[in-house]
Amino acid sequence: LLSCTPHLDTNTPGTFVQTENIVGLADTIENMMIEELPYSVEGHQFLMKFLKLKSAALPPALSESDSTSGEKIVRTRWVPTVSEREGEEYKKYHLDQNLKKARLIDDLKSLVSKRKWEIMKPELRKMWRRELEMLHDAFTDCERLKRDGGNPEAVAFALQEAESLYSRLLLTEKENSDSTENEERADFMSQVYQIMEMMLVGKPMTSSMLKDIHNPVNMSYAWPKSTTATFVELLARMSEVSVSAQFKALSKDVLTKFFISKDLSQHPHIRNRTFALRCECALRYTRLGDMLDKKIARKVLFDFVPPQYYYAQVQPLKDLRKQKSGIFEPSLAAVLVNNLETLTSMKKVSGKWILNEEYSQDSEVYDSALFTWIGKRNSVRLQVIDNVCFDLKTNVVGLMLPMKSLITYKYIVLVDVQTYEIVTEPNLVSDLRNKLVKTKNKSEFASASRDMSLNYKNKKKRKQIGIFDEKNDSSNRKATKSMNSSMKAR
């Protein structure tokens, strides 16, 4: 949608983008939204609202599945929305929020004791909807444990956790009472950060999913179809199409807050993707509007020196060209590692599995040891770059990075995101070159790219954002022409 919708003519009635969703169990648009990131109808409505899109029903003859294999096919048309009257839209938003809050408060009355309710009632009205939802979920869990005859100790612990959450929310409300950040802005930021985590951190399959080609679909595996580039492009597009004063007030400094907040930028796994986030923001800085403060941007975006492509020829540890039913082919990411000690530790856990203790022993689930290990490392030790190009004929990898003098990491190695297993021998970062590696086979650098096409709209914009090094402009133009022709063919 991010690639196609800029080409829609909003002045011509009837224009649309049509998508087909096949890899999944959904048979309706609503179920598809639950299966696809951000995994809820409300989450999709949030994104579509600020991307100025809406889903539209297809004619019955086109919406019926024509699959002879029994696959579920969901066809959806996405139509650009006409510029709405912002005032009425936001009045409706506030009315909906107030109705939701009233329902949550009524539900909480039936979940707590009469004595506790008399104490909580005046404080609940001051809370934000998301806080009420958290409380509602916590006390609902307590009630469910009681109803199901749960262990008394477990019930008491759940009740203690719910009451502790209530106390923390009261303190938070006092701290924020003088803040100019209203509930709507907090709700917007919360949604954005949740979507950020989903898009940046691609989860690997469990060991049981790898046993059969049908298991990933049947077990609702969240395919790593988005990268850091997808997330930043999403924000940039929102900034371009949602130009109202209300949106600017909501989105102002949403990225600034992320970079200056340790709670956000140092969150497990997210902290290992901040380098890639900085690179993608640097490429789209002029399109992000007020989402990133200029003073902070200068510090985190490499002093406004735009990143460029670097290339290296890698040595695979397995046959990356081997077909695996269209399900188990590797989805590649590059990992920058700071020293040999970290790299050695990384190799020891690659390809191994650890028991997920959240599940009972009756249904053992084993997770990738390397994915868990990476989540415990700080940002200085390694960084994951998930938006890469890879040429299967020449084993040449291409990725967007700042000047090598700004890179403090020593090694680079490729991993398969779906299994979190190292799939190439490590290369030295110092061996990366900002021009195409000459090999016998001419490379097109597009065979494994997922998001790179978003960076190649036209020659003029490429020059504006400075993707290529001017010293190697002729070779880069040749490479870009080759990549563009491949992507158009795809």
N, C-alpha and C positions, 0 to 999 in steps of 0.2 A: 504493500500500500504506500509506503514512504517513497518507493521508486516510481510508482505509476501515477499517483494522484497529482503531482505537479503538472502533468500533461493534460489534465482534464480542463475543458473549457467551461467554466462556471456560467458563462453567458449563454450557452446553448442548452436548452432543456433536453433532458433525456440522456445526458452523458453519464457514464458510470464505469467503475472498475469491477470486474467479476472475478471472484476467487472460487476455487474448489478445494475442499478439505477432505482428504482421503484417508491418511494414516491416523486412524482413531476409531472410536466406537460411537461417536456422536451421530445423531440422525436429524437434529434440528439446529437452527442457528444458536439458540440459547445453550444447548448442550455443548456445541462447539466452543462457545465462549468460556464455558467452564473447563473444557479440555485444554484450551489454548491460553498462553500467557496474556494477561495476568490472572487467569484461572477463576474469573467470576464475571457475571453479567454486569454488575455494578462497575467493576474495573474497566471493562471494555467501553461502557458508556462514558466513563470519565475521560478516557483517551479520545474517543470519537468527538466528544463535546469540544475539546480544545484543538483537535485537528480539523474541525469543521466538516465532519463526515457523518453519515448515518447509514445504517443497513436497510436495504429494501428487499421486499419479497420478489421472487422470480415468478414468471408465468407458470402455472401448474405443469404444462408440458415440458418445461425446461428444468423444473425443480425435482422431477422424479428421477430416481437412480436408474441408470442404464447399465449398471455393472452386472456382468454375468457371473462374477466370482463371489457375489454376496457382500462385497465391500460397501461400507456406509459412505455415501458421498453427500456432502453438504455444499450446495452452491449458494453463494451470497453476492448480492450487488451492493457496492458502496457508492453512495451518491453524495456529491458535495452539497453542503447546506448553504442556503442563502443567508446573507448577513442578517442576523436576528436583532430585534430590539433588546439591547443588553439590559435595560432597566427592568423589563417584564421578566426576562430570563432569571435575573438574580432575585426578584421578588418571589418567583416560583421556587427557587432553590431554598430560600430562607423558610418558606412555608413548609416545604417537604422536611427540612431539618427539624423544625419545631414539632411536626407530627411524629417523626421518628423518635425524638427525645421523649415525648409524652407517652408513647407506647412502651418504651424501654423502662421508664420510671414506674408505670403501672405493673409491668411484669416483675420488676424487682420487689414490689410490695408483697407479691405472693411467694417470693423466694427467701425472704428474711423474716425473723421473728418480729412480733408486734412491738416489743420494747426497742429492738434495734431499728425498726422502721421509723419510729418517732424521732430518733436521733439523726438518722440519715436523710430523712425527707427534705429538710430545708437546704442541706448541702448539695443534694443531687441536682436540684434545679440550676445550680451555678456551674455544673460540670458541662463539658463539651460532649457532643454525641459519641465520639470515638472512645472517650473515657467511660461513658455509660455502657457502651458495647462491651468493653473489657470487663467491667464489673458484672454485667449481665451474664457473660460467658463463664466467669469464675464461679458465681453463685449457682448457675445452672448445672455446672459440673458437680457441685456438692449435692444438689438435689438428685441428680442422676445416680450418684453413688449410693445415696440413701435408698432410693427406689429399687435399685438392683441388689440390695442387700450386701453392699460392700463391707470390707473390713472396717470396724469402728475406728481403728487407728488411721486408716486412709481417709475416712470421712472427716475426722477431726483435723487432719493435716490439711485437707482441701479447704475446709472452712477457715482455718487459720491463714492460709495463703490468700483467700478471698478478702478477709478482713484486713490483712496486711496491705493488699493492693489498694483498698479503699483509703487507708491511712496515707499511703504514698501519694495518691491522687489528690487528697486534700492539701498536702504540703506543696505539691506541684502547682495547684490552683492558686495558693497564696503567693508563691514565687512569681507567678505570671499575672497576678491581679493588676499590676501597674503597667504591664506590657501593652504595646500598641498592636501586637500581633493578635488578630481576632481568630475566632474559631474557623472561619472559612479558609483563611490563609494557612493555619496549622493543618487543616484537613488536606489542603492541596499539597503541602510539603510532605506530609506523611504518606500520601498516595505516591508521590514522585519517588521518595526514597525506597518504598516497598518495591516499586517497579524496577528501580535501579538494581536492587539486590537480585531480583529474578533474572534480569537481562545480563548482568555482569557475571554472575556465578552459575555457569552451566554445571548441573549435577551429573555425575557418572551413573551408569547402570549398576544395579546390585548384581551379585554373582548369579542369583537365580534367573535374572533376566537374560543372561548370556547363554543359558542352556538350550533355548529354543527360539527360533526366529519369530514366533507368535507372542512370546512372553512380554517383550517391551510394550507392545500395544495393549495386550490383555491386562498388564500390570500398570497401565497409565504412566509410562515413562515420559518425562518432560524433555522432549528432544531439544538439543542445544542449537536452536535456529536463530538465536539473537546473539549479538556481541556488544562490546562497549560502544562500537560505532553506531549500532542501532539505537542505543539509548540517547546518545548525544544528538544524533540526527533527529530523533523524536522531539527533543526539547527545542532544537533549532527550528524545526517545522512549526511547532506550536507558536514560537515567538514570531514567526513570519505570518501566519494566518490568523492568529488571535491578537488583534491589534487594539482591542478596547482598553480603556483605562482600568477597568476592573481586573482584566487578566494581568496587566502590568503590575498592579498592586499585589495580586496573588503570587506571581512568579518572581518578583524582585528578590535578588540575592539567594535564590534557591541553591545555586551551585556555590556561591560564596560561603553560605552557612555550612555546606558539606565540607569544604576544604579547611575551614577554620575550626570545625568541631571535631575533637578527638573521638567522641562517642560515635560519630558517624564515619569519619574517614579511617579510623583504626578498628572498625568492626571486623571480626574474623572473616577471612576470604576477601572482603571488600578492600582491605588494606593492601592485599596482594594484586589488586587491579587498578590502583590509583595512578600508576605510571601510564597505563594505557588510556585511562580517562583523561589525563592531562594532554596526551598526544591528540586525542580526538577533539577535545575542547579547543586546542590550539588551531586545528584545521578549520573550525567553525566559529571562532571567537566573534567575528563581526556579525554573525547571524543569531547569536544568543541574547542580544538585547541587554536588558538589565539583570539577567540571571547571574552574571558574574561581575563583581566589582573590579574596576580597572586596576586598582592598586594590588589587590589580591591576585588578579590575573597575571600581572607582570611577574610575580613571584613564582606562581605555579605553572605558567605556560612558557617556560624557558625564555623569559625576557622578550616574548613575542617573536622569537626566531622560529619560523614554521618548521615542523618535522618534514622529513622526506623519506623516500623509499631506500631501504638497504637490502642487499641480497647476499646470499651465501649458498653454496652447494653443500648439501648434507648427505650423510651416509646412513641410510635406513637400517634398522635392526631386524626388520621383517619386510615382506613384500607388501608395500602400500597400495599396489595396483590390483591386487587380488580381489575379485568380486566376492562379496559375502551376502548375497540375497537382497541387497539394497537396504539392509537393516544394520549390519555390523561393520560396514566400511568406516575407517577412522575419520573423526572430526578433529582437525588439528588446531593446536594452540602452541605458541612458543613460550618458554619459561626462561627468564633472565635470572641467572644465579650469581651470587656475589663472590663465592670462593670454592676451592676444591673440597673443603670439609662439608659444606652444605650440599654440594653435588654428590659426594659419596653417600651421604645420608639419604639423599633423594633416591639414588639407585637401589639402596637396600630395601626400600619399601615399595618400589615400583612393581606392579603386577601382583601384589599380595592383597589379602582380604582380612578384615577384622570384623568380629561379631558386633552387630548393632544391639546394644544393651537395652534399648527402648522397647524391643520386641521380646515376647516371652520365648522360652526355650522350645515351646511346642511348634513355633513357626520361626525357625532361625533365619535371620537375614544378615548377610555379610556385605559390608561396604568396602569401597576402595581404600586401602591403607594410605596410598599416596595423597588422595584428596583430603583425607582427615589430617594427614601430616602437614600438608601445605597450609591448611586453615589455622594451624598452631604456630606458624612461622611469622615473624614480623616483616614489615615492608622492606626493611633494609636487606634482608637475606635473599628474597626472590620476588619477582613480579611476573604475572601471567599476561601475555599479549594474545588475545583470542582472535583478532582480526588479521589473518595472514593469507597470503597467496602461496600456492604450491604447484609446481609443474611436475607432473608424474613422469614425463619423459626424461627430464634432466636432473630431477631431485633438487631443484633450486627453490629456495624459500625466499619470499619477499615480504617485508613488514615495514610499517611506518614508525620511524624513530626520530628523536631530535639528533643534534650533532653528537658524534661519538664522544666528544670531549665532555659532554654532559651526562654520559652513561657511566654509572659507577659499578656496573656489573661486569663480571669477567667471562662467564660462559652463557651459551644459549643452547637449548635443547628442545626438541619437539615432543609433545605428549598427545595422546588420543584422549580428548575430553570425555568420550563416552565410557572409557574404561580407566582413565587416569593412569596410563601406562606409558613409560618412555618408549618412543618408537624410532629415535635416531641417536647416533653417537653425538656427544657434545661438540660444539664449535666454539672457538674463541670469538668474543664480541669484536675484538680488534681485527678479525679477518673479514668482517662485514664490509661490503663495498657499496657506494651509492651510485653504482651503474650496473648494468646487466652483466652477469658472468658469461663470458664467451664459452660456448660448448658446441659440440658437433651438431646437436639437434637444436633448432631454433625454438625458443620457449615462448609460450603465449601467456604464462603467468595468470591463468584464470581458472584452472581446473578444479581448485578446491576452495575458491573464495566464496564467502557467504554475504559479505556486506560491502565489498570494495567498490561495487558499482555505484554506490551512493556518492563516492568522491569524484566521479568522472562525468560531470554533466556536460561540459563543453570546454573548449580550449581556453576561452576567456576566463572562466572561473578557476581553472587550474592555475593560471598565472596569478590570479588575485590571491589565492590562498597559499601560493608558493609551495606546491607539492614537490616540485622537482628542483634539483640543484642546477642553476643556470650554466655551470661549467660543463655539465653533461647533457645539455638540453637536447642535442640532436639525437643521442642514443635513447634518451627518455621519451622523446616524441615518437620514435619508432616503436618503443615498447608499449607506449600508451595506445597507439593506433592498433597494434596487435591485440592488446587486451580488450579494447572497445569492440573490435570486430567479433571477438569470441563471446563477449557478454551479450551483444545483440543477437548472435546466433542462438545463445542459450535462452 
